[in-house]
Amino acid sequence: MAHHHQTSLVAAMMAIANIIIHPLCASATAAFVVPPTKQLLSSPLPISSSSSSSLSLSENSNPSLPFFAAPSFLATSSASPSSPATVGQGSPQSATVTLRLPLGTLFDGRDYIFVTESNVRGYEWTTKETDILLDDLMDAALGNLGGKQHDNTDNVDGDGEPVVVANNVAAAPSVITDYELSQIVLVPTSDWDSNLLGLGNRYDVYDGQQRLVTLNLLLAGLRDSFQSEADKGKGGGKRAVALAATANEISGMLMPTKVRKEDVMRITLRKRDNVLLDKILVGDNADDEGETAAITSLPTKSYSKMTAKGKSQLLSSLSPANTRIFQNFVHLSNRLALLTTRERLRLLDYIVERVYLLVCIPETSRIARNIVMSQGRKGMDNEPVDDFKGLVCFRYTLEEEDMYQTFDRWDALAAEPSSVTSGSSSVSSMDGADPAGSSIKSVGRDIISSACVLRASAALRMKIRSRGGGDEVYAWERWLRQELWSQNQRLSQPREEQQSDSATTTKPALQPWQGKDFFVEEIEPASIALYKFRTGQWDEFAFLSKTRKLTKKQRDTTIARLNFLRDIAMGVASAKETEIVVLELLLRAERDGTSGSSMLSRYLDEILPLIEKWTLWMALTRPSPMQRHASVFALLDTMDDFDSVGSLGLEDVEMIKSLRESMDEYDFGATAGGKRLAAAILKRMSTHLMVEEKKNIPGGTNGGTNAATVDLIQQNWPSEEEREEWSNRIGNLALVSSAPPRNSRAKKGSDSSWESKSKRFKKEPWLLTRQLAESDEWDMGAVQNQQKDLLKLMDSVWSLGE
C-alpha cells in the first residue's frame, strides 16, 4: 500500500520538481496535431488539440463506421478540404516532461505500460546489438566498470554460492556506477481503461522500442534461469524458495498483476509481431489459448534446447520480428546460463537499481516526432516517410489483414529496384492491380518520399517544406485526410441508397475508402510513375506504348519533351518544382490513355508543350520559389480548365522577349549548373531537328542512355573583353556525348584546336553538333552566327513566335 502512495506522490510531483521543458516543445503552438488513435478528429483537416478530446468514435452517428467514413468526418465546417487549412494550435502551456528513472521504477506496477503503435519499423535488433547491451550491463554490474570487484566469502554457502536472503540481496562490488541507457520518447495514449486495468498509464513508444524489448527479453531470461534453479532444489529448502520468489518478482515486472483486474504486458508490439514476445513475457505459468496455442505451446525454458527442425517449424509461419525476438531470447538465455547464481543476482539488482533511462514524455505526437527526428535517431534510419507509412497502413486502415498486406506491399515498393525482379512479387495480392500492368515492382524509399511530397503539393496547392523535424508528415496526413474526405463523400450517396433499400434487397456493405485504397490508388502509381520519369523508362508508360495509336512523330516528340523536362528537373535547381505538374500530367495521361479517353491528345498536344515552355522560363530567368510554385499551381489549374491555357502569360510579348534575352545573355559555360542547362536545351533542339527529319534519336527513346554534356568550342580569343562576353554563351557550346579524350602524349592545347574538335564533332550522334563540323573555321564571327541560329531555333522548338 505504501508503495502505491509513493508512486502516486512521484507522479503528482513531476510538474513541480522534475519537469524539464524541451526546447522543441515551443514549436507545438504552430503545428498540426496528430491526435491519438481512438480520438482522431472527424474533420478532413487537422485542427486544435483542445477540440480533439471532445470528439471520439463513440460520438459518430453511425458507430459501425470508422472515423474517416462517418458523417461527422464528411460534414465538417463550411471550409472545404481544398481551402487553406487553419493551423492547429497546441496548448499555450504545452510541455515536454523529462524524468531520469531507474528501470526498477519504470517496470514497477502499471504506471508505465508500453505499446508500439507508431513504430512501423518493427523489432530489428539482432544478437549483435543484444550482445553489446548485455556486455555493457555485465561489465558495470560485475565490477569491470564500477571499480575493483571483491569477494565476500562471509555470504557464501558450502557450495561457494551466495546465501540468498528474503530481499534478494547478494554480495556486490564495493564501488559501482550508474548505467545511463539514453533517452526514450513516450506519448500518452487515450485508451487506458481504469475500470478494467486499474490505475496506470499506457504510452506509445516513439523512440526506445529496441532497448525496451531487449530489456524485457533479458529479464525474462533471468526469470527462467532462477525458476529452473528453484525447480531443481531438493526438498524446497530456503534457497529454492528464495530463487522462486526472485523469479516471481521478475514476473511481476514483465506482467504486473492486479487483483480483480485484467492482465497486461509490460510492452506489446503489433499483433503480428507480438506472438512470441507475449509468450516469453508470460512465461510458463499460463495456459495458451486461441489460434497461436499450437505455435507457442512449448515452454519458453525449452527454446534454447530446440533442434533446427523445431525452430524452423516454430518460426516458419511467424513474422521476421518474431524470429529476431526468438533468437535474441535464446541467445540471452544461453549467455546467462554461463553465469553463477551470484552473478545473475548481482546483474538483476544492478539492472533494477542502477540502470537509468531518460524518459521524455511530450504532450503530443508532433512534439515527440520533432524530438526524435531532430536527434537523427529512432530505430534504424527512420525517415518521415516511415511515419507516414504507419498512418496509412495502420491508423487509417480498418482490417488487420489489410493493414499487413498494405504494409508488405509498401515494403516491396520501397525496396531497391534491383532487389525485386520484374514479373515477380512476394507480396500478397490486394484490391487493385499493378499500375497499368507495369513490370516495375520496387522503386526505393526515396522515390516514394519524393512522390508523396509532389502529390501532396499538387493536392493541397502548397509548398511542402522539410525542416529536419519531419514536418512533411503533417502535410502528408492532411493530403491523406483530404482524399479520404473526398472519396468517402462520393461513396456516401450509394451507402445511403443501400440503407434505404435494405428492406427489400440484400447487398454487400460498402467498404469505406481507407488507407489501403489510398496506397493502391495514390502512393503506388505516383511512385512508379515518378521512378519511370526519373529513369527515362518511357516504354513502361502505357500511353506511350507502341501499341497505342500515336504516330511515330507524336511519340518521339512527346518523349523528347519528357526527356527535356527530366533533364531540367533533375539538373537545374531553379526549375525542380516542375516535377509537381509533370507527375500530375503523367498520371492523367496514363489513366486516360488506358481508358481510351480523348483527353490524352489534349494533354500531350496542349498541356505538355505549355509545361515545357514554363520550365524553360523558370530555368533561364531563375524566379523566386514563391513565383515558381505559383506558376506550377497555375499549370495544375489549367489541366482542369483548358479554356485558361491562353491566360498563363507565356503568350505575352514582354514575357517572350524576356525569355529570349535570358537565353541570349546567359553564361551557360561559367558554372556546372549552367552547363547542365545548356546540355538539356541543345539536346532538345537537336532531337527536334532529328524528329522533323525523321531520323533516329540518339540512345533510342528509353532508359536515359543518351546522356550528354557540353564542350567549349572557342578557347583562344583575340581580346579579354571578347572572351568574357562570348566564351560561355550557348553559341560557343557544343553538345557532346562524352568528355574530350585525354592523351598524355599530346601537346598542351592540341585538343582545343578547331581541327581536332571538328573531327570529334563529325562522330557525334547529335545533329546540331555534326552541323558545327561543317564549318571550315571557328572564330568570333562563327560564334555570333551560331548564337543567332540557336535563338531562331529556340523560337521554333518552343513556339515562341506564335
Rosetta blueprint (number, residue, H / E / L):
1 M L
2 A H
3 H H
4 H H
5 H H
6 Q H
7 T H
8 S H
9 L H
10 V H
11 A H
12 A H
13 M H
14 M H
15 A H
16 I H
17 A H
18 N L
19 I L
20 I L
21 I L
22 H L
23 P H
24 L H
25 C H
26 A H
27 S H
28 A H
29 T H
30 A H
31 A L
32 F L
33 V L
34 V L
35 P L
36 P L
37 T H
38 K H
39 Q H
40 L L
41 L L
42 S L
43 S L
44 P L
45 L L
46 P L
47 I L
48 S L
49 S H
50 S H
51 S H
52 S H
53 S L
54 S L
55 L L
56 S L
57 L H
58 S H
59 E H
60 N L
61 S L
62 N L
63 P L
64 S L
65 L L
66 P L
67 F L
68 F L
69 A L
70 A L
71 P H
72 S H
73 F H
74 L H
75 A L
76 T L
77 S L
78 S L
79 A L
80 S L
81 P L
82 S L
83 S L
84 P L
85 A L
86 T L
87 V L
88 G L
89 Q L
90 G L
91 S L
92 P L
93 Q L
94 S L
95 A L
96 T L
97 V E
98 T E
99 L E
100 R E
101 L E
102 P E
103 L H
104 G H
105 T H
106 L H
107 F L
108 D L
109 G L
110 R L
111 D L
112 Y L
113 I E
114 F E
115 V E
116 T L
117 E L
118 S L
119 N L
120 V L
121 R L
122 G L
123 Y L
124 E L
125 W L
126 T L
127 T H
128 K H
129 E H
130 T H
131 D H
132 I H
133 L H
134 L H
135 D H
136 D H
137 L H
138 M H
139 D H
140 A H
141 A H
142 L L
143 G L
144 N L
145 L L
146 G L
147 G L
148 K L
149 Q L
150 H L
151 D L
152 N L
153 T H
154 D H
155 N H
156 V E
157 D L
158 G L
159 D L
160 G L
161 E L
162 P E
163 V L
164 V L
165 V L
166 A L
167 N L
168 N L
169 V L
170 A L
171 A L
172 A L
173 P L
174 S L
175 V L
176 I L
177 T L
178 D L
179 Y E
180 E E
181 L E
182 S E
183 Q E
184 I E
185 V E
186 L E
187 V E
188 P E
189 T L
190 S L
191 D L
192 W L
193 D L
194 S H
195 N H
196 L H
197 L H
198 G L
199 L L
200 G L
201 N L
202 R E
203 Y E
204 D E
205 V E
206 Y E
207 D E
208 G L
209 Q H
210 Q H
211 R H
212 L H
213 V H
214 T H
215 L H
216 N H
217 L H
218 L H
219 L H
220 A H
221 G H
222 L H
223 R H
224 D H
225 S H
226 F H
227 Q H
228 S H
229 E H
230 A H
231 D H
232 K H
233 G L
234 K H
235 G H
236 G H
237 G L
238 K H
239 R H
240 A H
241 V H
242 A H
243 L H
244 A H
245 A H
246 T H
247 A H
248 N H
249 E H
250 I H
251 S H
252 G H
253 M H
254 L H
255 M L
256 P L
257 T L
258 K L
259 V L
260 R L
261 K L
262 E L
263 D L
264 V L
265 M L
266 R L
267 I E
268 T E
269 L L
270 R L
271 K H
272 R H
273 D H
274 N L
275 V H
276 L H
277 L H
278 D H
279 K H
280 I H
281 L H
282 V H
283 G L
284 D L
285 N L
286 A L
287 D L
288 D L
289 E L
290 G L
291 E L
292 T L
293 A H
294 A H
295 I H
296 T H
297 S L
298 L L
299 P L
300 T H
301 K H
302 S H
303 Y H
304 S H
305 K H
306 M L
307 T L
308 A H
309 K H
310 G H
311 K H
312 S H
313 Q H
314 L H
315 L H
316 S L
317 S L
318 L L
319 S L
320 P H
321 A H
322 N H
323 T H
324 R H
325 I H
326 F H
327 Q H
328 N H
329 F H
330 V H
331 H H
332 L H
333 S H
334 N H
335 R H
336 L H
337 A H
338 L L
339 L L
340 T L
341 T H
342 R H
343 E H
344 R H
345 L H
346 R H
347 L H
348 L H
349 D H
350 Y H
351 I H
352 V H
353 E H
354 R H
355 V E
356 Y E
357 L E
358 L E
359 V E
360 C E
361 I E
362 P L
363 E L
364 T L
365 S H
366 R H
367 I H
368 A H
369 R H
370 N H
371 I H
372 V H
373 M H
374 S H
375 Q L
376 G L
377 R L
378 K L
379 G L
380 M L
381 D L
382 N L
383 E L
384 P H
385 V H
386 D H
387 D H
388 F H
389 K H
390 G H
391 L H
392 V H
393 C H
394 F H
395 R H
396 Y L
397 T L
398 L L
399 E L
400 E H
401 E H
402 D H
403 M H
404 Y H
405 Q H
406 T H
407 F H
408 D H
409 R H
410 W H
411 D H
412 A H
413 L H
414 A H
415 A L
416 E L
417 P H
418 S H
419 S H
420 V L
421 T L
422 S L
423 G L
424 S L
425 S L
426 S L
427 V L
428 S L
429 S L
430 M L
431 D L
432 G L
433 A L
434 D L
435 P H
436 A H
437 G H
438 S L
439 S L
440 I L
441 K L
442 S L
443 V L
444 G L
445 R H
446 D H
447 I H
448 I H
449 S H
450 S H
451 A H
452 C H
453 V H
454 L H
455 R H
456 A H
457 S H
458 A H
459 A H
460 L H
461 R L
462 M L
463 K L
464 I L
465 R L
466 S L
467 R L
468 G L
469 G L
470 G L
471 D L
472 E H
473 V H
474 Y H
475 A H
476 W H
477 E H
478 R H
479 W H
480 L H
481 R H
482 Q H
483 E H
484 L H
485 W H
486 S H
487 Q H
488 N H
489 Q H
490 R H
491 L H
492 S H
493 Q H
494 P H
495 R H
496 E H
497 E H
498 Q H
499 Q H
500 S H
501 D L
502 S L
503 A L
504 T L
505 T L
506 T L
507 K L
508 P L
509 A L
510 L L
511 Q L
512 P L
513 W L
514 Q L
515 G H
516 K H
517 D H
518 F H
519 F H
520 V H
521 E H
522 E H
523 I H
524 E H
525 P H
526 A H
527 S H
528 I H
529 A H
530 L H
531 Y H
532 K H
533 F H
534 R H
535 T H
536 G L
537 Q L
538 W H
539 D H
540 E H
541 F L
542 A H
543 F H
544 L H
545 S L
546 K L
547 T L
548 R L
549 K L
550 L L
551 T L
552 K H
553 K H
554 Q H
555 R H
556 D H
557 T H
558 T H
559 I H
560 A H
561 R H
562 L H
563 N H
564 F H
565 L H
566 R H
567 D H
568 I H
569 A H
570 M H
571 G H
572 V L
573 A H
574 S H
575 A H
576 K L
577 E L
578 T H
579 E H
580 I H
581 V H
582 V H
583 L H
584 E H
585 L H
586 L H
587 L H
588 R H
589 A H
590 E H
591 R H
592 D H
593 G H
594 T H
595 S H
596 G L
597 S L
598 S L
599 M H
600 L H
601 S H
602 R H
603 Y H
604 L H
605 D H
606 E H
607 I H
608 L H
609 P H
610 L H
611 I H
612 E H
613 K H
614 W H
615 T H
616 L H
617 W H
618 M H
619 A H
620 L H
621 T H
622 R L
623 P L
624 S L
625 P H
626 M H
627 Q H
628 R H
629 H H
630 A H
631 S H
632 V H
633 F H
634 A H
635 L H
636 L H
637 D H
638 T H
639 M H
640 D H
641 D L
642 F H
643 D H
644 S H
645 V H
646 G H
647 S H
648 L L
649 G L
650 L L
651 E L
652 D L
653 V H
654 E H
655 M H
656 I H
657 K H
658 S H
659 L H
660 R H
661 E H
662 S H
663 M H
664 D H
665 E H
666 Y L
667 D L
668 F H
669 G H
670 A H
671 T L
672 A H
673 G H
674 G H
675 K H
676 R H
677 L H
678 A H
679 A H
680 A H
681 I H
682 L H
683 K H
684 R H
685 M H
686 S H
687 T H
688 H H
689 L H
690 M H
691 V H
692 E H
693 E L
694 K L
695 K L
696 N L
697 I L
698 P L
699 G L
700 G L
701 T L
702 N L
703 G L
704 G L
705 T L
706 N L
707 A L
708 A L
709 T E
710 V E
711 D E
712 L E
713 I L
714 Q L
715 Q L
716 N L
717 W L
718 P L
719 S L
720 E H
721 E H
722 E H
723 R H
724 E H
725 E H
726 W H
727 S L
728 N L
729 R L
730 I H
731 G H
732 N H
733 L E
734 A E
735 L E
736 V E
737 S L
738 S L
739 A L
740 P L
741 P L
742 R L
743 N L
744 S L
745 R L
746 A L
747 K L
748 K L
749 G L
750 S H
751 D H
752 S H
753 S L
754 W H
755 E H
756 S H
757 K H
758 S H
759 K H
760 R H
761 F H
762 K H
763 K L
764 E L
765 P L
766 W L
767 L H
768 L H
769 T H
770 R H
771 Q H
772 L H
773 A L
774 E L
775 S L
776 D L
777 E L
778 W L
779 D L
780 M H
781 G H
782 A H
783 V H
784 Q H
785 N H
786 Q H
787 Q H
788 K H
789 D H
790 L H
791 L H
792 K H
793 L H
794 M H
795 D H
796 S H
797 V H
798 W L
799 S L
800 L L
801 G L
802 E L
